[in-house]
Amino acid sequence: MHSVGFALLAIILYLLTSAALTVRLARHGSGQSINRAAVLLLGFGAVILHATALYPELMTRGGLDLGFFNAASLMALLMVLVLLLAAISQPVENLGIPMLPIAAATVALANRYPDQQNIIVSDQWQLDLHILFSVLAYSLFALAALQAILLAIQDRHLRNRQPGGFIRALPPLQMMERLLFQMIGTGFTLLTVALLTGILFLEDIFAQHLAHKTILSITSWVIFGVLLWGRWKFGWRGRKTIIWTLSGFTFLVLAYFGSKLVLELILH
Protein backbone atom coordinates (compact mmCIF):
# COMPACT_ATOMS: atom_id res chain seq x y z
CA MET A 1 0.00 0.00 0.00
CA HIS A 2 1.25 3.48 -0.86
CA SER A 3 2.26 5.74 2.05
CA VAL A 4 -0.73 7.98 1.30
CA GLY A 5 -3.03 5.03 2.05
CA PHE A 6 -1.30 4.35 5.35
CA ALA A 7 -1.51 8.05 6.18
CA LEU A 8 -5.25 8.14 5.48
CA LEU A 9 -5.87 5.08 7.67
CA ALA A 10 -3.73 6.59 10.45
CA ILE A 11 -5.77 9.79 10.35
CA ILE A 12 -9.04 7.85 10.55
CA LEU A 13 -7.83 5.74 13.49
CA TYR A 14 -6.49 8.78 15.34
CA LEU A 15 -9.83 10.53 15.04
CA LEU A 16 -11.76 7.39 16.00
CA THR A 17 -9.56 6.91 19.07
CA SER A 18 -10.04 10.53 20.12
CA ALA A 19 -13.80 10.19 19.67
CA ALA A 20 -13.82 6.93 21.67
CA LEU A 21 -11.89 8.61 24.50
CA THR A 22 -14.37 11.50 24.48
CA VAL A 23 -17.36 9.16 24.65
CA ARG A 24 -15.65 7.11 27.36
CA LEU A 25 -15.04 10.26 29.41
CA ALA A 26 -18.63 11.42 28.95
CA ARG A 27 -20.02 8.04 30.03
CA HIS A 28 -17.75 7.73 33.07
CA GLY A 29 -19.68 6.24 35.97
CA SER A 30 -22.73 5.42 33.85
CA GLY A 31 -21.90 1.72 33.54
CA GLN A 32 -21.79 2.00 29.74
CA SER A 33 -18.16 3.08 29.40
CA ILE A 34 -16.14 1.93 26.37
CA ASN A 35 -13.50 -0.67 27.17
CA ARG A 36 -10.22 1.10 27.99
CA ALA A 37 -7.98 -1.63 26.57
CA ALA A 38 -9.84 -1.55 23.26
CA VAL A 39 -9.36 2.21 22.97
CA LEU A 40 -5.62 1.92 23.67
CA LEU A 41 -5.32 -0.88 21.13
CA LEU A 42 -7.00 1.34 18.53
CA GLY A 43 -4.49 4.06 19.36
CA PHE A 44 -1.52 1.72 18.94
CA GLY A 45 -2.91 0.74 15.54
CA ALA A 46 -2.94 4.40 14.53
CA VAL A 47 0.67 4.79 15.69
CA ILE A 48 1.83 1.82 13.60
CA LEU A 49 0.11 3.20 10.51
CA HIS A 50 1.51 6.67 11.21
CA ALA A 51 5.05 5.29 11.48
CA THR A 52 4.60 3.28 8.28
CA ALA A 53 3.44 6.37 6.38
CA LEU A 54 6.15 8.65 7.80
CA TYR A 55 9.16 6.37 7.39
CA PRO A 56 9.67 6.76 3.61
CA GLU A 57 9.22 10.55 3.93
CA LEU A 58 11.68 10.75 6.81
CA MET A 59 14.38 8.31 5.70
CA THR A 60 15.48 9.44 2.24
CA ARG A 61 18.44 8.35 0.14
CA GLY A 62 20.13 11.66 0.86
CA GLY A 63 19.72 11.39 4.61
CA LEU A 64 17.23 12.21 7.34
CA ASP A 65 14.58 14.67 6.11
CA LEU A 66 13.59 16.80 9.09
CA GLY A 67 11.68 19.46 7.21
CA PHE A 68 9.05 21.39 9.19
CA PHE A 69 6.08 19.09 8.58
CA ASN A 70 8.10 15.88 8.81
CA ALA A 71 9.56 17.05 12.13
CA ALA A 72 6.10 17.95 13.44
CA SER A 73 4.76 14.55 12.36
CA LEU A 74 7.67 12.75 14.05
CA MET A 75 7.15 14.72 17.27
CA ALA A 76 3.43 13.92 17.24
CA LEU A 77 4.13 10.23 16.60
CA LEU A 78 6.46 9.99 19.59
CA MET A 79 4.10 12.01 21.79
CA VAL A 80 1.23 9.61 21.09
CA LEU A 81 3.46 6.56 21.53
CA VAL A 82 4.77 7.81 24.89
CA LEU A 83 1.22 8.65 25.97
CA LEU A 84 -0.13 5.22 25.08
CA LEU A 85 2.75 3.43 26.80
CA ALA A 86 2.25 5.55 29.92
CA ALA A 87 -1.51 4.95 29.79
CA ILE A 88 -0.96 1.22 30.26
CA SER A 89 -0.11 1.84 33.91
CA GLN A 90 -1.19 5.46 34.53
CA PRO A 91 -4.57 7.22 34.03
CA VAL A 92 -3.32 9.66 31.39
CA GLU A 93 -5.23 8.45 28.33
CA ASN A 94 -7.59 11.47 28.34
CA LEU A 95 -4.68 13.63 27.16
CA GLY A 96 -5.24 11.87 23.85
CA ILE A 97 -8.56 13.68 23.30
CA PRO A 98 -6.86 16.90 22.09
CA MET A 99 -3.55 15.28 21.10
CA LEU A 100 -4.76 12.65 18.64
CA PRO A 101 -6.50 15.11 16.27
CA ILE A 102 -3.28 17.17 16.32
CA ALA A 103 -1.33 14.04 15.39
CA ALA A 104 -3.82 13.37 12.58
CA ALA A 105 -3.27 16.92 11.30
CA THR A 106 0.52 16.45 11.23
CA VAL A 107 0.10 13.24 9.22
CA ALA A 108 -2.03 15.07 6.69
CA LEU A 109 0.37 18.04 6.42
CA ALA A 110 3.48 15.85 6.09
CA ASN A 111 1.84 14.05 3.15
CA ARG A 112 0.38 17.21 1.62
CA TYR A 113 3.67 19.13 1.67
CA PRO A 114 6.44 16.55 1.23
CA ASP A 115 8.84 18.94 -0.52
CA GLN A 116 9.79 21.06 2.51
CA GLN A 117 13.15 19.33 2.79
CA ASN A 118 15.82 19.83 5.44
CA ILE A 119 18.16 16.91 4.80
CA ILE A 120 20.56 15.94 7.56
CA VAL A 121 23.36 13.82 6.11
CA SER A 122 25.02 11.93 8.92
CA ASP A 123 26.90 8.71 9.35
CA GLN A 124 27.76 9.57 12.95
CA TRP A 125 25.87 7.82 15.72
CA GLN A 126 26.61 10.77 18.04
CA LEU A 127 24.47 13.15 15.99
CA ASP A 128 21.70 10.56 15.71
CA LEU A 129 21.80 10.16 19.50
CA HIS A 130 21.52 13.92 19.98
CA ILE A 131 18.51 14.10 17.65
CA LEU A 132 16.82 11.13 19.37
CA PHE A 133 17.11 12.60 22.86
CA SER A 134 16.02 16.02 21.63
CA VAL A 135 12.86 14.65 20.03
CA LEU A 136 12.04 12.47 23.05
CA ALA A 137 12.52 15.41 25.43
CA TYR A 138 10.22 17.58 23.33
CA SER A 139 7.58 14.85 23.27
CA LEU A 140 7.63 14.48 27.08
CA PHE A 141 7.39 18.21 27.66
CA ALA A 142 4.53 18.49 25.15
CA LEU A 143 2.65 15.88 27.19
CA ALA A 144 3.49 17.81 30.35
CA ALA A 145 2.12 21.01 28.80
CA LEU A 146 -1.17 19.28 27.94
CA GLN A 147 -1.30 17.83 31.45
CA ALA A 148 -0.72 21.32 32.90
CA ILE A 149 -3.59 22.75 30.85
CA LEU A 150 -5.90 19.96 32.02
CA LEU A 151 -4.71 20.54 35.58
CA ALA A 152 -5.49 24.26 35.26
CA ILE A 153 -9.05 23.49 34.10
CA GLN A 154 -9.53 21.02 36.94
CA ASP A 155 -8.11 23.47 39.52
CA ARG A 156 -10.38 26.27 38.30
CA HIS A 157 -13.51 24.13 38.49
CA LEU A 158 -12.64 22.97 42.00
CA ARG A 159 -11.90 26.53 43.17
CA ASN A 160 -15.28 27.63 41.80
CA ARG A 161 -16.89 24.60 43.47
CA GLN A 162 -18.03 23.20 40.15
CA PRO A 163 -16.68 19.65 40.19
CA GLY A 164 -19.32 18.31 37.83
CA GLY A 165 -19.11 17.19 34.22
CA PHE A 166 -15.91 15.63 32.95
CA ILE A 167 -14.00 16.88 36.03
CA ARG A 168 -15.45 13.96 38.00
CA ALA A 169 -13.91 11.53 35.54
CA LEU A 170 -10.40 12.88 36.08
CA PRO A 171 -8.02 11.49 38.70
CA PRO A 172 -7.72 13.43 41.99
CA LEU A 173 -5.81 16.73 41.84
CA GLN A 174 -2.82 15.37 43.78
CA MET A 175 -2.47 12.44 41.37
CA MET A 176 -2.70 14.82 38.41
CA GLU A 177 0.14 16.90 39.86
CA ARG A 178 2.21 13.81 40.59
CA LEU A 179 1.80 12.62 37.00
CA LEU A 180 2.78 16.09 35.76
CA PHE A 181 6.03 16.09 37.71
CA GLN A 182 6.83 12.56 36.57
CA MET A 183 6.59 13.80 32.98
CA ILE A 184 8.65 16.91 33.74
CA GLY A 185 11.31 14.93 35.59
CA THR A 186 11.70 12.45 32.74
CA GLY A 187 11.66 15.21 30.13
CA PHE A 188 14.25 17.21 32.07
CA THR A 189 16.59 14.20 32.14
CA LEU A 190 16.19 13.68 28.39
CA LEU A 191 16.72 17.39 27.66
CA THR A 192 19.87 17.36 29.82
CA VAL A 193 21.26 14.45 27.81
CA ALA A 194 20.27 16.18 24.55
CA LEU A 195 22.14 19.35 25.53
CA LEU A 196 25.18 17.39 26.72
CA THR A 197 25.37 15.35 23.51
CA GLY A 198 25.03 18.58 21.53
CA ILE A 199 27.88 20.21 23.43
CA LEU A 200 30.10 17.14 23.18
CA PHE A 201 29.39 15.98 19.63
CA LEU A 202 28.42 19.05 17.58
CA GLU A 203 31.33 21.08 16.24
CA ASP A 204 29.96 24.43 17.45
CA ILE A 205 26.64 24.40 19.26
CA PHE A 206 26.70 28.22 19.35
CA ALA A 207 27.27 28.62 15.61
CA GLN A 208 25.13 31.27 13.92
CA HIS A 209 22.49 28.84 12.65
CA LEU A 210 22.31 27.02 16.00
CA ALA A 211 22.80 29.79 18.57
CA HIS A 212 19.13 30.72 18.93
CA LYS A 213 18.11 27.07 19.31
CA THR A 214 20.82 26.49 21.91
CA ILE A 215 20.01 29.61 23.95
CA LEU A 216 16.25 28.97 23.93
CA SER A 217 16.76 25.28 24.81
CA ILE A 218 19.04 26.18 27.71
CA THR A 219 16.49 28.75 28.88
CA SER A 220 13.81 26.05 28.85
CA TRP A 221 16.16 23.69 30.70
CA VAL A 222 16.75 26.32 33.40
CA ILE A 223 13.01 26.96 33.80
CA PHE A 224 12.19 23.28 34.25
CA GLY A 225 15.18 22.85 36.54
CA VAL A 226 13.99 25.68 38.78
CA LEU A 227 10.48 24.20 38.76
CA LEU A 228 11.74 20.80 39.88
CA TRP A 229 13.91 22.43 42.56
CA GLY A 230 10.95 24.51 43.77
CA ARG A 231 8.79 21.41 43.96
CA TRP A 232 11.48 19.54 45.96
CA LYS A 233 12.47 22.46 48.21
CA PHE A 234 9.23 24.36 48.73
CA GLY A 235 6.53 21.97 47.53
CA TRP A 236 5.41 24.17 44.64
CA ARG A 237 2.03 23.21 43.23
CA GLY A 238 -1.12 24.62 41.67
CA ARG A 239 -1.00 27.71 39.47
CA LYS A 240 2.71 28.32 39.98
CA THR A 241 3.47 24.86 38.62
CA ILE A 242 1.18 25.40 35.63
CA ILE A 243 2.73 28.77 34.71
CA TRP A 244 6.31 27.50 34.95
CA THR A 245 5.49 24.38 32.91
CA LEU A 246 3.83 26.30 30.08
CA SER A 247 6.61 28.91 30.10
CA GLY A 248 9.33 26.26 29.79
CA PHE A 249 7.48 24.51 26.98
CA THR A 250 6.97 27.79 25.11
CA PHE A 251 10.73 28.38 24.99
CA LEU A 252 11.24 24.81 23.79
CA VAL A 253 8.71 25.28 20.97
CA LEU A 254 10.42 28.52 19.92
CA ALA A 255 13.81 26.80 20.05
CA TYR A 256 12.87 24.33 17.36
CA PHE A 257 9.68 25.05 15.51
CA GLY A 258 9.94 28.85 15.71
CA SER A 259 13.17 28.95 13.72
CA LYS A 260 12.05 26.22 11.30
CA LEU A 261 8.79 28.07 10.63
CA VAL A 262 10.60 31.27 9.73
CA LEU A 263 13.45 29.72 7.74
CA GLU A 264 11.59 27.00 5.84
CA LEU A 265 8.06 28.29 5.34
CA ILE A 266 8.36 32.08 5.44
CA LEU A 267 11.86 32.71 4.06
CA HIS A 268 11.98 29.43 2.08
MILO-943400 format. One record per residue (C-alpha): residue in one letter; x, y, z. Coordinates in steps of 0.25 Angstrom, whole numbers, plus 5000, padded with zeros to 4 digits. Layout:
REM residues N
R r    u    v    w
R a    X    Y    Z
...
This chain:
REM residues 268
R r    u    v    w
R m 5000 5000 5000
R h 5005 5014 4997
R s 5009 5023 5008
R v 4997 5032 5005
R g 4988 5020 5008
R f 4995 5017 5021
R a 4994 5032 5025
R l 4979 5033 5022
R l 4977 5020 5031
R a 4985 5026 5042
R i 4977 5039 5041
R i 4964 5031 5042
R l 4969 5023 5054
R y 4974 5035 5061
R l 4961 5042 5060
R l 4953 5030 5064
R t 4962 5028 5076
R s 4960 5042 5080
R a 4945 5041 5079
R a 4945 5028 5087
R l 4952 5034 5098
R t 4943 5046 5098
R v 4931 5037 5099
R r 4937 5028 5109
R l 4940 5041 5118
R a 4925 5046 5116
R r 4920 5032 5120
R h 4929 5031 5132
R g 4921 5025 5144
R s 4909 5022 5135
R g 4912 5007 5134
R q 4913 5008 5119
R s 4927 5012 5118
R i 4935 5008 5105
R n 4946 4997 5109
R r 4959 5004 5112
R a 4968 4993 5106
R a 4961 4994 5093
R v 4963 5009 5092
R l 4978 5008 5095
R l 4979 4996 5085
R l 4972 5005 5074
R g 4982 5016 5077
R f 4994 5007 5076
R g 4988 5003 5062
R a 4988 5018 5058
R v 5003 5019 5063
R i 5007 5007 5054
R l 5000 5013 5042
R h 5006 5027 5045
R a 5020 5021 5046
R t 5018 5013 5033
R a 5014 5025 5026
R l 5025 5035 5031
R y 5037 5025 5030
R p 5039 5027 5014
R e 5037 5042 5016
R l 5047 5043 5027
R m 5058 5033 5023
R t 5062 5038 5009
R r 5074 5033 5001
R g 5081 5047 5003
R g 5079 5046 5018
R l 5069 5049 5029
R d 5058 5059 5024
R l 5054 5067 5036
R g 5047 5078 5029
R f 5036 5086 5037
R f 5024 5076 5034
R n 5032 5064 5035
R a 5038 5068 5049
R a 5024 5072 5054
R s 5019 5058 5049
R l 5031 5051 5056
R m 5029 5059 5069
R a 5014 5056 5069
R l 5017 5041 5066
R l 5026 5040 5078
R m 5016 5048 5087
R v 5005 5038 5084
R l 5014 5026 5086
R v 5019 5031 5100
R l 5005 5035 5104
R l 4999 5021 5100
R l 5011 5014 5107
R a 5009 5022 5120
R a 4994 5020 5119
R i 4996 5005 5121
R s 5000 5007 5136
R q 4995 5022 5138
R p 4982 5029 5136
R v 4987 5039 5126
R e 4979 5034 5113
R n 4970 5046 5113
R l 4981 5055 5109
R g 4979 5047 5095
R i 4966 5055 5093
R p 4973 5068 5088
R m 4986 5061 5084
R l 4981 5051 5075
R p 4974 5060 5065
R i 4987 5069 5065
R a 4995 5056 5062
R a 4985 5053 5050
R a 4987 5068 5045
R t 5002 5066 5045
R v 5000 5053 5037
R a 4992 5060 5027
R l 5001 5072 5026
R a 5014 5063 5024
R n 5007 5056 5013
R r 5002 5069 5006
R y 5015 5077 5007
R p 5026 5066 5005
R d 5035 5076 4998
R q 5039 5084 5010
R q 5053 5077 5011
R n 5063 5079 5022
R i 5073 5068 5019
R i 5082 5064 5030
R v 5093 5055 5024
R s 5100 5048 5036
R d 5108 5035 5037
R q 5111 5038 5052
R w 5103 5031 5063
R q 5106 5043 5072
R l 5098 5053 5064
R d 5087 5042 5063
R l 5087 5041 5078
R h 5086 5056 5080
R i 5074 5056 5071
R l 5067 5045 5077
R f 5068 5050 5091
R s 5064 5064 5087
R v 5051 5059 5080
R l 5048 5050 5092
R a 5050 5062 5102
R y 5041 5070 5093
R s 5030 5059 5093
R l 5031 5058 5108
R f 5030 5073 5111
R a 5018 5074 5101
R l 5011 5064 5109
R a 5014 5071 5121
R a 5008 5084 5115
R l 4995 5077 5112
R q 4995 5071 5126
R a 4997 5085 5132
R i 4986 5091 5123
R l 4976 5080 5128
R l 4981 5082 5142
R a 4978 5097 5141
R i 4964 5094 5136
R q 4962 5084 5148
R d 4968 5094 5158
R r 4958 5105 5153
R h 4946 5097 5154
R l 4949 5092 5168
R r 4952 5106 5173
R n 4939 5111 5167
R r 4932 5098 5174
R q 4928 5093 5161
R p 4933 5079 5161
R g 4923 5073 5151
R g 4924 5069 5137
R f 4936 5063 5132
R i 4944 5068 5144
R r 4938 5056 5152
R a 4944 5046 5142
R l 4958 5052 5144
R p 4968 5046 5155
R p 4969 5054 5168
R l 4977 5067 5167
R q 4989 5061 5175
R m 4990 5050 5165
R m 4989 5059 5154
R e 5001 5068 5159
R r 5009 5055 5162
R l 5007 5050 5148
R l 5011 5064 5143
R f 5024 5064 5151
R q 5027 5050 5146
R m 5026 5055 5132
R i 5035 5068 5135
R g 5045 5060 5142
R t 5047 5050 5131
R g 5047 5061 5121
R f 5057 5069 5128
R t 5066 5057 5129
R l 5065 5055 5114
R l 5067 5070 5111
R t 5079 5069 5119
R v 5085 5058 5111
R a 5081 5065 5098
R l 5089 5077 5102
R l 5101 5070 5107
R t 5101 5061 5094
R g 5100 5074 5086
R i 5112 5081 5094
R l 5120 5069 5093
R f 5118 5064 5079
R l 5114 5076 5070
R e 5125 5084 5065
R d 5120 5098 5070
R i 5107 5098 5077
R f 5107 5113 5077
R a 5109 5114 5062
R q 5101 5125 5056
R h 5090 5115 5051
R l 5089 5108 5064
R a 5091 5119 5074
R h 5077 5123 5076
R k 5072 5108 5077
R t 5083 5106 5088
R i 5080 5118 5096
R l 5065 5116 5096
R s 5067 5101 5099
R i 5076 5105 5111
R t 5066 5115 5116
R s 5055 5104 5115
R w 5065 5095 5123
R v 5067 5105 5134
R i 5052 5108 5135
R f 5049 5093 5137
R g 5061 5091 5146
R v 5056 5103 5155
R l 5042 5097 5155
R l 5047 5083 5160
R w 5056 5090 5170
R g 5044 5098 5175
R r 5035 5086 5176
R w 5046 5078 5184
R k 5050 5090 5193
R f 5037 5097 5195
R g 5026 5088 5190
R w 5022 5097 5179
R r 5008 5093 5173
R g 4996 5098 5167
R r 4996 5111 5158
R k 5011 5113 5160
R t 5014 5099 5154
R i 5005 5102 5143
R i 5011 5115 5139
R w 5025 5110 5140
R t 5022 5098 5132
R l 5015 5105 5120
R s 5026 5116 5120
R g 5037 5105 5119
R f 5030 5098 5108
R t 5028 5111 5100
R f 5043 5114 5100
R l 5045 5099 5095
R v 5035 5101 5084
R l 5042 5114 5080
R a 5055 5107 5080
R y 5051 5097 5069
R f 5039 5100 5062
R g 5040 5115 5063
R s 5053 5116 5055
R k 5048 5105 5045
R l 5035 5112 5043
R v 5042 5125 5039
R l 5054 5119 5031
R e 5046 5108 5023
R l 5032 5113 5021
R i 5033 5128 5022
R l 5047 5131 5016
R h 5048 5118 5008
